[in-house]
Amino acid sequence: MIHQRQMRGSPLESGPAEQETSRHRERFAALEASLSAVRRAKRAADDSLRRAQDAPQPHVTTNSIFVALWEAHLGDREALFAAMRLLDEAREALEQGTRESGGDSAAVTAGRQGTD
């Protein structure tokens, strides 16, 4: 039988610092997931806009093909806005957690650079 000696600060020890680190990781993971969702939604909105622009002329409300493609784009655009709102909430949660723990906000800044 092998016995493992627990060292101070090991992952098996769950003190306040480890719990805060875990919460920070969860918030950062939520930020990364939200950023990924925004990127996917942006690609979908860009693609649907391109399809609407490529529809046969004229681009007016009497052209049913254009109208269907334009409405699909509007839905994709709304999904993008919803994803952006969730990203803002995830950033705020990470910033709030960082402020509470007294750390810097470099991770939040890194998340903002990913949306440009």
C-alpha positions in Angstrom: 0.0 0.0 0.0 1.3 3.4 -1.0 0.7 6.3 1.4 0.7 9.8 0.1 1.7 12.5 2.4 -0.3 15.7 2.0 1.8 18.7 1.7 0.7 22.1 2.9 -1.1 23.9 0.1 -2.0 20.8 -1.8 -5.2 20.7 -3.8 -6.7 18.4 -1.2 -6.6 21.1 1.3 -9.6 23.4 0.9 -8.9 26.6 2.9 -10.2 30.0 2.1 -7.5 30.8 -0.4 -8.1 27.7 -2.4 -11.8 28.3 -2.4 -11.2 31.8 -3.7 -8.9 30.5 -6.4 -11.5 28.0 -7.4 -14.2 30.7 -7.7 -11.8 32.9 -9.7 -11.2 29.9 -12.1 -14.9 29.4 -12.5 -15.5 33.1 -13.2 -12.6 33.1 -15.7 -14.0 29.9 -17.4 -17.4 31.6 -17.7 -15.7 34.6 -19.2 -13.9 32.4 -21.8 -17.1 30.5 -22.6 -19.0 33.8 -23.1 -16.2 35.2 -25.3 -16.4 32.0 -27.4 -20.2 32.4 -27.7 -19.8 36.0 -28.9 -17.3 34.9 -31.5 -19.6 32.1 -32.8 -22.6 34.5 -32.8 -20.6 37.2 -34.7 -19.6 34.6 -37.3 -23.2 33.5 -37.7 -24.4 37.1 -38.0 -21.7 38.0 -40.5 -22.6 34.9 -42.6 -26.3 35.6 -42.6 -25.7 39.3 -43.6 -23.5 38.1 -46.4 -26.2 35.7 -47.6 -28.8 38.5 -47.5 -26.6 40.9 -49.4 -26.0 38.2 -52.0 -29.7 37.6 -52.5 -31.1 38.4 -56.0 -32.0 42.1 -56.6 -34.0 44.1 -55.7 -33.5 44.2 -52.0 -37.0 45.4 -51.1 -39.8 44.0 -49.1 -41.6 42.5 -52.1 -38.6 40.1 -52.7 -39.5 37.2 -50.5 -36.1 35.6 -50.8 -34.4 38.7 -49.5 -36.9 39.2 -46.8 -36.4 35.7 -45.5 -32.6 36.0 -45.5 -32.8 39.5 -43.9 -35.1 38.2 -41.1 -32.7 35.3 -40.5 -29.9 37.9 -40.2 -31.9 39.9 -37.7 -32.4 36.8 -35.6 -28.6 36.1 -35.7 -27.9 39.7 -34.8 -30.2 39.5 -31.8 -28.4 36.3 -30.7 -25.1 38.2 -31.0 -26.4 41.0 -28.8 -27.6 38.5 -26.2 -24.2 36.8 -26.2 -22.6 40.2 -25.8 -24.8 41.0 -22.8 -23.8 37.6 -21.2 -20.1 38.5 -21.9 -20.5 41.8 -20.1 -22.1 40.0 -17.1 -19.3 37.5 -17.0 -16.7 40.3 -17.1 -18.5 42.2 -14.3 -18.5 39.0 -12.2 -14.8 38.5 -12.7 -14.0 42.1 -12.0 -16.1 42.1 -8.8 -14.4 38.9 -7.7 -11.0 40.3 -8.4 -11.8 43.5 -6.5 -13.1 41.5 -3.5 -10.0 39.4 -3.4 -7.7 42.4 -3.8 -6.1 41.2 -7.0 -5.4 43.0 -10.3 -7.7 42.9 -13.3 -5.2 41.6 -15.9 -7.4 38.6 -16.7 -10.4 40.8 -17.3 -8.3 43.1 -19.6 -7.1 40.0 -21.5 -10.8 39.0 -22.0 -11.6 42.4 -23.4 -8.8 42.2 -25.9 -10.4 39.0 -27.4 -13.5 40.8 -28.6 -11.8 43.4 -30.9 
